[in-house]
Amino acid sequence: VDLDLRSRADARRPLAVMGVTIIIASAAGIVLQAAFATRYASVFFPFYVILVGLGVSRFRFGLPRVIVICTLIIMSLASMLFVFRLSKTQAGQVADAVRQTRPEAAYVITCPDQLGPSVSRALGSKYTIETYPRFGSPLLVDWVDYSERNRTNDPAAFADELLRRAGKRTIFVAYSTTYLTIKNQCSDMIGRLSATRVGTTLVLPEPKDFFEPMSLIAFPPTP
């Protein structure tokens, strides 16, 4: 058995690219206090696949290589089944709760705007859906200067304008308090609404079961 601690020559370049990418991304995330999602790993995953392929090629033809390849396939399929069965967002529960209340008219607000895409996909176009903090479209999130813009938000003013726009419609607020740049703004906005309308909690967050948990509160019009 020959051990070469310098690694294979054809593996050094993809290994170096993958390692440097991870180091730069990790350092930037720490300095900027950025969030991380597993999909971000897609930038170095191709190099990981190359390294796995090079590793498999080191096994001689015959039963050893077949066993290694079959093991990789089985583990990959098991991982894929786990990922596909994982509920990524609680937006489906939120949409079901809105429909079950059978409101004649509903005004849905997602707080923050990052919940907008998933809620709008689950709920469809039957109801008005807008986002905190600027009554924007739920289809896209404007990431330009996102953190800086959120420092100037006014939850109380937003709640007052929301009440004016909603009129006699039921207000549904789908919200989460786990987003760093928003902090307590969603809670403050809901507190302002509660001073005028009585809210009912329809959905509670389930962070253990969902990657994107959220709550839902309904504010029917004041009689």
VEXKOLZA-371942 format. One record per residue (C-alpha): z negated, y negated, x negated; residue number from 1. Coordinates in steps of 0.2 Angstrom, whole numbers, plus 2048, in hexadecimal, padded with zeros to 3 digits. Layout:
N
+-----+-----+-----+-----+
:   w :   v :   u :   i :
+-----+-----+-----+-----+
:   Z :   Y :   X : NUM :
...
+-----+-----+-----+-----+
This chain:
223
+-----+-----+-----+-----+
:   w :   v :   u :   i :
+-----+-----+-----+-----+
: 800 : 800 : 800 :   1 :
: 805 : 7EF : 7F9 :   2 :
: 7FC : 7E0 : 7FE :   3 :
: 804 : 7CF : 7FC :   4 :
: 7F8 : 7C1 : 800 :   5 :
: 806 : 7B4 : 7FE :   6 :
: 80E : 7BB : 80E :   7 :
: 821 : 7BF : 810 :   8 :
: 82D : 7B2 : 80A :   9 :
: 836 : 7B1 : 81B :  10 :
: 826 : 7AF : 825 :  11 :
: 81F : 7A0 : 81B :  12 :
: 82A : 793 : 822 :  13 :
: 827 : 796 : 835 :  14 :
: 814 : 799 : 830 :  15 :
: 813 : 788 : 828 :  16 :
: 81C : 77F : 836 :  17 :
: 811 : 787 : 843 :  18 :
: 801 : 784 : 839 :  19 :
: 806 : 772 : 835 :  20 :
: 80A : 76F : 848 :  21 :
: 7F9 : 776 : 84D :  22 :
: 7F0 : 76B : 840 :  23 :
: 7F9 : 75B : 845 :  24 :
: 7F7 : 75E : 858 :  25 :
: 7E5 : 762 : 856 :  26 :
: 7E1 : 753 : 84B :  27 :
: 7EA : 747 : 857 :  28 :
: 7E1 : 74F : 866 :  29 :
: 7D0 : 74C : 85E :  30 :
: 7D4 : 73B : 858 :  31 :
: 7DB : 735 : 869 :  32 :
: 7CF : 740 : 873 :  33 :
: 7DE : 747 : 87C :  34 :
: 7DD : 755 : 889 :  35 :
: 7E5 : 766 : 885 :  36 :
: 7EE : 772 : 891 :  37 :
: 7F4 : 783 : 88B :  38 :
: 806 : 77F : 88E :  39 :
: 806 : 773 : 880 :  40 :
: 806 : 782 : 874 :  41 :
: 818 : 784 : 879 :  42 :
: 81D : 779 : 86A :  43 :
: 817 : 786 : 85D :  44 :
: 819 : 796 : 868 :  45 :
: 82B : 79A : 861 :  46 :
: 825 : 79B : 850 :  47 :
: 817 : 7A7 : 855 :  48 :
: 825 : 7B2 : 85D :  49 :
: 82E : 7B2 : 84C :  50 :
: 81F : 7B7 : 843 :  51 :
: 81B : 7C5 : 84F :  52 :
: 82D : 7CB : 84D :  53 :
: 82B : 7CA : 83A :  54 :
: 81B : 7D4 : 83B :  55 :
: 823 : 7E2 : 846 :  56 :
: 831 : 7E3 : 83A :  57 :
: 825 : 7E9 : 82C :  58 :
: 822 : 7F9 : 835 :  59 :
: 82E : 807 : 830 :  60 :
: 83B : 80D : 83D :  61 :
: 834 : 81B : 848 :  62 :
: 824 : 81E : 851 :  63 :
: 819 : 811 : 849 :  64 :
: 825 : 803 : 84E :  65 :
: 827 : 80A : 85F :  66 :
: 815 : 80A : 862 :  67 :
: 812 : 7F8 : 85C :  68 :
: 821 : 7F2 : 867 :  69 :
: 81A : 7FB : 876 :  70 :
: 809 : 7F4 : 873 :  71 :
: 810 : 7E2 : 872 :  72 :
: 81A : 7E4 : 882 :  73 :
: 80B : 7EB : 88C :  74 :
: 7FF : 7DD : 886 :  75 :
: 80C : 7D0 : 88A :  76 :
: 80F : 7D7 : 89B :  77 :
: 7FC : 7D8 : 89E :  78 :
: 7FB : 7C6 : 899 :  79 :
: 809 : 7C0 : 8A4 :  80 :
: 802 : 7C9 : 8B3 :  81 :
: 7F1 : 7C0 : 8B0 :  82 :
: 7FA : 7AF : 8AF :  83 :
: 805 : 7B1 : 8BE :  84 :
: 7F6 : 7B6 : 8C8 :  85 :
: 7EB : 7A7 : 8C3 :  86 :
: 7EA : 799 : 8D0 :  87 :
: 7EF : 78A : 8C6 :  88 :
: 7EA : 77D : 8D3 :  89 :
: 7DF : 77B : 8E2 :  90 :
: 7ED : 771 : 8EB :  91 :
: 7F1 : 77F : 8F6 :  92 :
: 7DF : 77F : 8FE :  93 :
: 7E0 : 76D : 900 :  94 :
: 7F1 : 76E : 909 :  95 :
: 7EA : 77B : 914 :  96 :
: 7DB : 771 : 918 :  97 :
: 7E5 : 762 : 91D :  98 :
: 7F0 : 76C : 928 :  99 :
: 7E2 : 775 : 931 : 100 :
: 7DA : 765 : 936 : 101 :
: 7EA : 762 : 940 : 102 :
: 7EA : 74F : 93E : 103 :
: 7F8 : 746 : 948 : 104 :
: 7FA : 73B : 939 : 105 :
: 7F2 : 73C : 928 : 106 :
: 7F2 : 731 : 919 : 107 :
: 7EF : 73C : 909 : 108 :
: 7E9 : 734 : 8F9 : 109 :
: 7E7 : 73E : 8E8 : 110 :
: 7DB : 737 : 8DC : 111 :
: 7E0 : 736 : 8CE : 112 :
: 7F3 : 736 : 8CF : 113 :
: 7F3 : 745 : 8C4 : 114 :
: 7EF : 750 : 8D3 : 115 :
: 7FE : 748 : 8DD : 116 :
: 80C : 755 : 8D7 : 117 :
: 803 : 764 : 8DC : 118 :
: 7FC : 75E : 8EC : 119 :
: 80D : 757 : 8F2 : 120 :
: 816 : 767 : 8EE : 121 :
: 809 : 771 : 8F8 : 122 :
: 808 : 765 : 907 : 123 :
: 81A : 760 : 909 : 124 :
: 821 : 750 : 910 : 125 :
: 819 : 750 : 921 : 126 :
: 80B : 745 : 91C : 127 :
: 80A : 735 : 912 : 128 :
: 804 : 739 : 901 : 129 :
: 800 : 72C : 8F4 : 130 :
: 7F6 : 72B : 8E4 : 131 :
: 7E7 : 721 : 8DD : 132 :
: 7E7 : 715 : 8D5 : 133 :
: 7F7 : 70C : 8DA : 134 :
: 7FD : 715 : 8EA : 135 :
: 80B : 71C : 8E0 : 136 :
: 816 : 72B : 8E4 : 137 :
: 80E : 73C : 8E1 : 138 :
: 81E : 744 : 8DA : 139 :
: 81C : 73C : 8C8 : 140 :
: 80E : 736 : 8BD : 141 :
: 811 : 726 : 8B3 : 142 :
: 809 : 72A : 8A2 : 143 :
: 80E : 71A : 89A : 144 :
: 7FE : 711 : 894 : 145 :
: 7F5 : 71C : 8A0 : 146 :
: 7E3 : 71A : 898 : 147 :
: 7E5 : 707 : 896 : 148 :
: 7EB : 705 : 8A8 : 149 :
: 7DD : 70F : 8AF : 150 :
: 7D0 : 703 : 8A8 : 151 :
: 7D5 : 6F6 : 8B4 : 152 :
: 7D4 : 700 : 8C4 : 153 :
: 7CA : 6FA : 8D2 : 154 :
: 7C4 : 708 : 8DD : 155 :
: 7BC : 6FD : 8EA : 156 :
: 7CC : 6F2 : 8EC : 157 :
: 7D6 : 702 : 8ED : 158 :
: 7CB : 709 : 8FB : 159 :
: 7CC : 6F9 : 905 : 160 :
: 7DF : 6F9 : 904 : 161 :
: 7E0 : 70C : 908 : 162 :
: 7D6 : 708 : 918 : 163 :
: 7E2 : 6FA : 91D : 164 :
: 7F1 : 705 : 91A : 165 :
: 7EA : 714 : 923 : 166 :
: 7E7 : 70B : 933 : 167 :
: 7E2 : 719 : 940 : 168 :
: 7E8 : 727 : 935 : 169 :
: 7DC : 734 : 92E : 170 :
: 7DA : 731 : 91B : 171 :
: 7D9 : 741 : 910 : 172 :
: 7D3 : 73E : 8FE : 173 :
: 7D7 : 74D : 8F2 : 174 :
: 7CE : 748 : 8E2 : 175 :
: 7C6 : 74F : 8D2 : 176 :
: 7B9 : 747 : 8C7 : 177 :
: 7BE : 750 : 8B7 : 178 :
: 7CB : 744 : 8B0 : 179 :
: 7C5 : 73A : 8A2 : 180 :
: 7CF : 72A : 8A4 : 181 :
: 7CA : 729 : 8B6 : 182 :
: 7B7 : 72D : 8B4 : 183 :
: 7AE : 728 : 8C4 : 184 :
: 7BB : 71E : 8CC : 185 :
: 7C0 : 72B : 8D9 : 186 :
: 7AD : 72D : 8DE : 187 :
: 7AC : 71A : 8DF : 188 :
: 7BB : 719 : 8EA : 189 :
: 7B5 : 726 : 8F6 : 190 :
: 7A4 : 71E : 8F7 : 191 :
: 7AD : 70E : 8FD : 192 :
: 7B6 : 717 : 90A : 193 :
: 7A6 : 71F : 910 : 194 :
: 79F : 70E : 914 : 195 :
: 7AC : 70C : 921 : 196 :
: 7B0 : 71E : 927 : 197 :
: 7A6 : 72E : 928 : 198 :
: 7AD : 73B : 91C : 199 :
: 7AD : 74E : 91D : 200 :
: 7AF : 759 : 90E : 201 :
: 7BD : 767 : 912 : 202 :
: 7BF : 76E : 900 : 203 :
: 7B4 : 770 : 8F2 : 204 :
: 7BA : 772 : 8DF : 205 :
: 7BA : 784 : 8D8 : 206 :
: 7BC : 781 : 8C5 : 207 :
: 7B9 : 794 : 8C2 : 208 :
: 7C8 : 799 : 8CC : 209 :
: 7D4 : 78B : 8C9 : 210 :
: 7DB : 782 : 8BA : 211 :
: 7DD : 772 : 8C5 : 212 :
: 7CE : 772 : 8D1 : 213 :
: 7CC : 764 : 8DE : 214 :
: 7C2 : 75E : 8ED : 215 :
: 7C8 : 758 : 8FE : 216 :
: 7C0 : 74C : 909 : 217 :
: 7C6 : 746 : 91A : 218 :
: 7C2 : 735 : 922 : 219 :
: 7C7 : 735 : 934 : 220 :
: 7CA : 723 : 93C : 221 :
: 7BA : 71B : 943 : 222 :
: 7B9 : 71D : 956 : 223 :
+-----+-----+-----+-----+
